[in-house]
Amino acid sequence: MFELHVWGPLENFVSLSPECMAIAWYLGLALDPSEFVIIPSSNTTIASNGQLPALRHAGHVYGGFFSIVRYLLRINVELPQKDSDIDEAKVTALANYISTNISSLTLYTMYVHRQNFESVTRPLFTELVPFPMQYNLPLHQRDLAKRQCTHQGLIGQPESTQLSVKYPASLSKLQAQIEEKNKQRQKIFDDAKENLRTLACGQKLYRTVVDFKENRNSPFLLGSTITIADLLFISHLRIQTASVFPVPVLKTLIDTQFPELQTYLKLGLDELKPVEATWKIVAPQGREVYSFSNAILHYIGL
């Protein structure tokens, strides 16, 4: 039996994580439904590297999408092939590009965009993660997301803060009100600037993937067969265009400039949603539960 541990759900998606969603689809395509279960434990201590998704099988645990795929291929658990001439080197290259670059657009949507984070992602963590980790973990995830988005050029380096100026008591209240209004205006300006940079980067990144398609008439990136690159790309597009986020920055870009991605996403989900209907999803039990006491036991080696 294969046990797949994932981050918990986002709306009606099995997981808030594209990588978790993608590997769940992989198992659904490659295995009989009776051979695996999905456990939305949100428990980062399952795998020794602290990554989710985490796959437990035959007494071993593998953490992270690519680590799991390598293991599955090693034991001959493979995706069904419709094309006999798929270039595996191209599949790997494209999957790595999506994991490194397209993922930054998802991170921006979920964690970096202020309104999306405060209204959707942060409250979601309070449901998935117990006290007291529910307060620090989303902020930690947001910090990691900001670093990757900065590295990819979606957002700029944070500007240095100026020392506050002390005003006479008679002016301090009025000045505080003025400064607060200025801060709010600056936030709006910064958000708009980041959105524009993200749209520009998204246009370039999406174009790279679209241009990678060898046959424009084929349903998927490298032909009529769903590959790991497709699973990753579809899962990221699904999150990026999710209606749950109040500010769908990238959905607007896709709708207006990349209609072929709309078609691609629909075709992919039409093929994958029947797989989702066969999943067996079970609640975590015992040490699998991500609790404060279990986390302490894990970190002291018990």
PAMISE-666431 format. One line per 8 residues: number of its first residue (from 1); their letters; for each residue x, y, z of C-alpha. Coordinates in Angstrom, 3 decimals, always signed. Layout:
N
NUM	A	X/Y/Z ~ ... $
***
This chain:
302
1	MFELHVWG	+0.000/+0.000/+0.000 ~ +1.223/+3.467/-0.916 ~ +0.476/+6.296/+1.547 ~ +0.616/+9.805/+0.115 ~ +0.748/+12.636/+2.649 ~ -0.225/+16.041/+1.299 ~ -0.989/+19.560/+2.408 ~ -4.683/+19.902/+3.220 $
9	PLENFVSL	-7.369/+21.005/+0.790 ~ -8.044/+24.351/-0.830 ~ -11.759/+24.654/-1.525 ~ -12.686/+21.516/-3.520 ~ -9.066/+20.727/-4.492 ~ -7.409/+17.794/-2.747 ~ -4.527/+20.046/-1.672 ~ -3.450/+23.681/-1.587 $
17	SPECMAIA	-0.105/+22.535/-3.037 ~ +0.253/+22.059/-6.818 ~ +3.011/+19.474/-6.277 ~ +0.774/+17.458/-3.940 ~ -2.074/+17.637/-6.435 ~ +0.211/+16.580/-9.293 ~ +1.615/+13.518/-7.532 ~ -1.898/+12.474/-6.441 $
25	WYLGLALD	-2.913/+12.545/-10.112 ~ +0.196/+10.523/-10.973 ~ -0.758/+7.768/-8.532 ~ -4.342/+7.835/-9.768 ~ -3.200/+7.339/-13.360 ~ -0.498/+4.759/-12.624 ~ -2.057/+2.587/-9.902 ~ -5.292/+0.830/-9.146 $
33	PSEFVIIP	-7.362/+2.891/-6.649 ~ -7.058/+0.076/-4.098 ~ -3.259/+0.394/-4.053 ~ -2.907/+3.837/-2.468 ~ -4.501/+6.276/-0.049 ~ -4.201/+10.045/+0.220 ~ -3.741/+11.475/+3.715 ~ -4.183/+15.277/+3.997 $
41	SSNTTIAS	-2.060/+15.480/+7.142 ~ -0.259/+18.780/+6.364 ~ +2.531/+17.149/+8.370 ~ +5.997/+18.279/+7.302 ~ +7.671/+15.842/+9.704 ~ +6.607/+12.731/+7.736 ~ +9.640/+12.948/+5.416 ~ +13.140/+13.538/+6.763 $
49	NGQLPALR	+13.650/+16.493/+4.394 ~ +10.507/+18.202/+5.714 ~ +8.809/+18.263/+2.309 ~ +5.280/+17.560/+1.203 ~ +4.104/+15.620/-0.715 ~ +5.574/+12.648/+1.148 ~ +5.142/+9.058/-0.014 ~ +5.438/+6.158/+2.416 $
57	HAGHVYGG	+5.952/+2.734/+0.855 ~ +7.733/-0.485/+1.811 ~ +9.102/+1.005/+5.027 ~ +10.605/+4.095/+3.394 ~ +9.457/+7.707/+3.001 ~ +10.223/+9.968/+0.041 ~ +9.639/+13.706/+0.325 ~ +9.083/+16.105/-2.574 $
65	FFSIVRYL	+7.556/+15.703/-6.037 ~ +10.701/+14.762/-7.963 ~ +12.012/+12.440/-5.253 ~ +8.704/+10.554/-5.328 ~ +8.652/+10.378/-9.138 ~ +12.199/+8.985/-9.211 ~ +11.236/+6.291/-6.718 ~ +8.067/+5.358/-8.605 $
73	LRINVELP	+9.963/+5.051/-11.875 ~ +12.562/+2.887/-10.150 ~ +9.870/+0.392/-9.128 ~ +8.167/+0.613/-12.555 ~ +5.133/+2.624/-11.470 ~ +4.777/+4.728/-14.609 ~ +2.213/+6.947/-16.291 ~ +0.287/+5.307/-19.143 $
81	QKDSDIDE	+1.871/+6.090/-22.526 ~ -0.108/+6.977/-25.647 ~ +2.960/+8.161/-27.566 ~ +5.894/+5.810/-28.082 ~ +8.339/+8.544/-29.062 ~ +8.163/+10.820/-26.012 ~ +11.575/+12.379/-25.366 ~ +12.135/+11.846/-21.626 $
89	AKVTALAN	+14.921/+14.425/-21.564 ~ +12.471/+17.063/-22.798 ~ +9.890/+15.947/-20.252 ~ +12.404/+16.346/-17.434 ~ +13.637/+19.719/-18.702 ~ +10.115/+21.093/-19.023 ~ +9.043/+19.726/-15.635 ~ +12.054/+21.374/-13.999 $
97	YISTNISS	+11.300/+24.674/-15.756 ~ +7.713/+24.598/-14.504 ~ +8.802/+23.637/-10.982 ~ +11.369/+26.442/-10.855 ~ +9.644/+29.251/-12.742 ~ +5.894/+28.726/-13.122 ~ +5.770/+27.859/-9.417 ~ +6.820/+31.415/-8.565 $
105	LTLYTMYV	+3.579/+32.679/-10.143 ~ +1.603/+30.357/-7.866 ~ +3.561/+31.525/-4.832 ~ +2.809/+35.130/-5.743 ~ -0.900/+34.363/-6.094 ~ -1.157/+32.512/-2.787 ~ +1.402/+34.078/-0.478 ~ +2.887/+37.314/-1.765 $
113	HRQNFESV	-0.232/+39.099/-2.995 ~ -1.356/+40.883/+0.150 ~ -5.128/+40.577/-0.258 ~ -5.080/+36.947/-1.398 ~ -2.808/+35.983/+1.491 ~ -4.780/+37.778/+4.201 ~ -8.236/+36.713/+3.021 ~ -7.585/+33.140/+1.816 $
121	TRPLFTEL	-4.175/+31.571/+2.445 ~ -3.511/+32.705/+6.002 ~ -6.983/+31.758/+7.317 ~ -6.632/+28.396/+5.557 ~ -3.538/+27.577/+7.613 ~ -5.494/+28.132/+10.827 ~ -7.745/+25.257/+9.721 ~ -4.951/+22.939/+8.581 $
129	VPFPMQYN	-2.284/+23.518/+11.223 ~ -2.814/+23.323/+15.015 ~ -2.038/+25.910/+17.678 ~ +0.549/+27.416/+18.026 ~ +2.125/+26.570/+14.623 ~ -0.854/+28.090/+12.789 ~ +0.448/+31.585/+13.528 ~ +4.084/+31.268/+12.518 $
137	LPLHQRDL	+3.887/+28.761/+9.638 ~ +1.937/+30.895/+7.111 ~ +4.273/+33.839/+7.752 ~ +7.282/+31.555/+7.285 ~ +5.810/+30.216/+4.038 ~ +5.165/+33.780/+2.891 ~ +8.756/+34.761/+3.614 ~ +10.042/+31.809/+1.557 $
145	AKRQCTHQ	+7.647/+32.722/-1.263 ~ +8.844/+36.329/-1.264 ~ +12.452/+35.181/-1.576 ~ +11.678/+32.992/-4.592 ~ +9.543/+35.685/-6.228 ~ +12.305/+38.236/-5.687 ~ +14.829/+35.840/-7.227 ~ +12.552/+35.339/-10.248 $
153	GLIGQPES	+12.032/+39.087/-10.654 ~ +8.323/+39.140/-9.811 ~ +8.876/+41.566/-6.954 ~ +11.652/+44.000/-6.148 ~ +14.013/+44.049/-3.218 ~ +12.408/+45.552/-0.098 ~ +13.285/+49.190/+0.323 ~ +15.181/+50.281/+3.422 $
161	TQLSVKYP	+12.990/+51.799/+6.088 ~ +13.660/+55.341/+7.210 ~ +14.058/+56.311/+10.841 ~ +10.865/+57.753/+12.284 ~ +10.875/+61.455/+13.050 ~ +9.667/+62.706/+16.437 ~ +7.182/+65.561/+16.366 ~ +5.976/+67.873/+19.153 $
169	ASLSKLQA	+3.086/+66.471/+21.172 ~ +0.680/+69.029/+19.686 ~ +1.397/+67.714/+16.183 ~ +2.022/+64.042/+16.901 ~ -1.615/+62.875/+16.581 ~ -2.238/+64.763/+13.355 ~ +1.102/+63.683/+11.956 ~ +0.391/+60.058/+12.878 $
177	QIEEKNKQ	-2.871/+60.220/+10.923 ~ -1.098/+61.728/+7.918 ~ +1.652/+59.102/+8.065 ~ -0.917/+56.298/+8.300 ~ -2.691/+57.598/+5.190 ~ +0.654/+57.843/+3.412 ~ +1.457/+54.248/+4.385 ~ -1.873/+53.040/+3.003 $
185	RQKIFDDA	-1.308/+54.911/-0.255 ~ +2.198/+53.441/-0.478 ~ +0.815/+49.922/+0.053 ~ -1.659/+50.414/-2.793 ~ +1.122/+51.735/-5.022 ~ +3.464/+48.851/-4.091 ~ +0.730/+46.260/-4.717 ~ -0.039/+47.741/-8.137 $
193	KENLRTLA	+3.647/+47.790/-9.026 ~ +4.100/+44.147/-7.988 ~ +1.019/+43.127/-9.977 ~ +2.438/+44.754/-13.106 ~ +5.796/+43.040/-12.642 ~ +4.076/+39.709/-12.097 ~ +1.970/+40.150/-15.228 ~ +5.099/+40.926/-17.250 $
201	CGQKLYRT	+6.935/+37.890/-15.850 ~ +3.870/+35.698/-16.281 ~ +3.568/+36.684/-19.923 ~ +7.173/+35.701/-20.535 ~ +7.004/+32.432/-18.560 ~ +3.730/+31.269/-20.092 ~ +5.025/+32.097/-23.570 ~ +8.095/+29.933/-22.968 $
209	VVDFKENR	+5.957/+26.912/-22.077 ~ +3.517/+27.488/-24.948 ~ +6.376/+27.787/-27.440 ~ +7.825/+24.529/-26.103 ~ +4.882/+22.600/-27.541 ~ +6.090/+20.767/-30.621 ~ +2.609/+20.124/-32.036 ~ +0.073/+22.908/-31.549 $
217	NSPFLLGS	-2.756/+20.481/-32.321 ~ -1.793/+17.995/-29.600 ~ -3.780/+18.237/-26.350 ~ -0.763/+18.161/-24.045 ~ +2.697/+19.686/-23.954 ~ +4.564/+16.877/-25.699 ~ +1.837/+15.038/-27.561 ~ -1.289/+13.101/-26.655 $
225	TITIADLL	+0.228/+11.639/-23.475 ~ +0.025/+13.336/-20.081 ~ +3.548/+13.609/-18.670 ~ +4.845/+14.773/-15.299 ~ +5.379/+18.185/-16.909 ~ +1.665/+18.333/-17.751 ~ +0.661/+17.256/-14.250 ~ +2.732/+20.052/-12.743 $
233	FISHLRIQ	+1.601/+22.688/-15.240 ~ -2.094/+21.810/-14.940 ~ -1.921/+21.849/-11.134 ~ -0.225/+25.261/-11.091 ~ -2.687/+26.722/-13.603 ~ -5.559/+25.331/-11.539 ~ -4.371/+27.163/-8.429 ~ -3.468/+30.353/-10.312 $
241	TASVFPVP	-6.950/+30.606/-11.838 ~ -8.900/+29.453/-8.764 ~ -12.008/+31.548/-8.118 ~ -11.387/+31.451/-4.366 ~ -8.763/+34.209/-4.638 ~ -10.311/+37.707/-4.609 ~ -7.670/+39.183/-6.928 ~ -7.149/+36.776/-9.874 $
249	VLKTLIDT	-4.127/+38.559/-11.350 ~ -2.940/+35.668/-13.512 ~ -6.405/+34.456/-14.509 ~ -6.959/+37.824/-16.161 ~ -3.689/+37.452/-18.060 ~ -4.553/+33.925/-19.222 ~ -8.103/+34.888/-20.213 ~ -6.987/+37.848/-22.309 $
257	QFPELQTY	-3.638/+36.778/-23.783 ~ -3.354/+32.989/-23.543 ~ -6.687/+31.435/-24.582 ~ -4.763/+28.314/-25.608 ~ -3.902/+27.788/-21.937 ~ -7.600/+27.959/-21.065 ~ -8.241/+25.180/-23.584 ~ -5.240/+23.194/-22.332 $
265	LKLGLDEL	-6.359/+23.454/-18.699 ~ -9.908/+22.365/-19.533 ~ -8.694/+19.358/-21.544 ~ -6.332/+18.355/-18.754 ~ -8.940/+18.610/-16.017 ~ -11.489/+16.753/-18.150 ~ -9.045/+13.837/-18.226 ~ -7.963/+14.088/-14.587 $
273	KPVEATWK	-11.236/+14.736/-12.764 ~ -12.434/+11.133/-13.302 ~ -9.200/+10.045/-11.605 ~ -10.030/+12.254/-8.617 ~ -13.360/+10.462/-8.233 ~ -11.494/+7.191/-7.525 ~ -9.225/+8.554/-4.784 ~ -9.472/+7.167/-1.279 $
281	IVAPQGRE	-8.819/+10.045/+1.127 ~ -8.393/+9.159/+4.806 ~ -7.760/+11.259/+7.897 ~ -4.327/+11.107/+9.578 ~ -4.045/+8.901/+12.647 ~ -1.748/+8.835/+15.693 ~ +1.734/+10.154/+14.955 ~ +0.635/+11.183/+11.459 $
289	VYSFSNAI	-1.431/+14.008/+12.953 ~ +0.419/+17.317/+12.810 ~ +0.093/+18.356/+16.449 ~ +2.309/+20.308/+18.823 ~ +3.002/+17.217/+20.935 ~ +3.840/+15.062/+17.902 ~ +6.125/+17.786/+16.558 ~ +8.036/+17.869/+19.862 $
297	LHYIGL	+8.371/+14.064/+19.873 ~ +9.676/+14.211/+16.304 ~ +12.284/+16.874/+17.021 ~ +13.636/+15.083/+20.102 ~ +13.922/+11.898/+18.062 ~ +11.128/+9.830/+19.614 $
***
